[in-house]
Each structure stands twice: as C-alpha cells, then as structure tokens.
Amino acid sequence: MLMLRVTGIFLVVLGIIWTLQGLGVLTWPTGSFMLGERDWAVRGIGTAAAGAVLLGLLEWRRRH
C-alpha cells in the first residue's frame, strides 16, 4: 500500500510539473523540449489525474 501511495503522489507531482511546463508557466529547465508545448500540458493533466484516481482508490479501500 505504501508503494502505491508513493506512486500516486509521484504521478500527481509529475503531472503538475508537465502541465506547468507545457503551458509555459514553469520554464525550468531552460532547454527543455516540453516548454510551451500544449501536448505536454494535456499529458500532464492526464498523469496528475491518474495519480489522483490511484490515491482516491487507496483512500476508498482504506475506509471500506
């Protein structure tokens, strides 16, 4: 369970970073190919959502 929780958190954080880079809000690292690319923003949203779903399922399982 701990490993799944860590994976979910990792996916959420990674997705947020990708989204911000894709939208051009986070411009680090400066030479990244992801900067300003909307495709990476979409992928980031999907990745963060997958992590949130995983965390939600773990919480639901813990309560039931």
N, C-alpha and C positions, 0 to 999 in steps of 0.2 A: 504494500500500500504506500509506503513512504516513497518508493521509487516512482510510482505513478503520480504521486502528488508533486514530486520534484519535476517530473517530465511535464506535467500540466503547467506549472509555474514557468518553466523554461519556455514552453511554447507561447504562453501569453506575452512574456517579456520580449522574446524574439520577434513575435508578430507585431508588437508595438514599434519596435525599432525599425523593422522593414517598412511598416506603414509610414512612419515619420520620414524615413529616407526617401521613400517613393513619392511622397508629397513635397519633398524639398524642404521640410521643416528642420530635420536633423541633417546637417551637411558634414557629418563625420563618418568615416574618414574621407578626406577631401577628394581622393582619386577613385572613390567607389563607383562602380558601374550602375549602381542602383539609384543614385541620386536623381530626383526629378522624374523617375520612370513610374508612371501610373500603374503599370503591371505589377510592380513590387508593392505598391500600396494595396492593391487587391489581394495579392498573395499574403501580405502581412495581416490583413483583416481576417482572411480565412484561417491562417495559422493561429492567430490570437483567439479566434472563435473556437477552434478545435481544442485548444488548451483550456478555455473556459468551460466547454462542454465536459471535458475529462474531469476537471475539478468539480463541476456540478454533479456529475455521476458519482464521484467518490463521496461527496458530501451526502447525497441521497442514499447511497448504500450504507454509509455510517449511521444514518438516522433510522434505517429500517432493518 
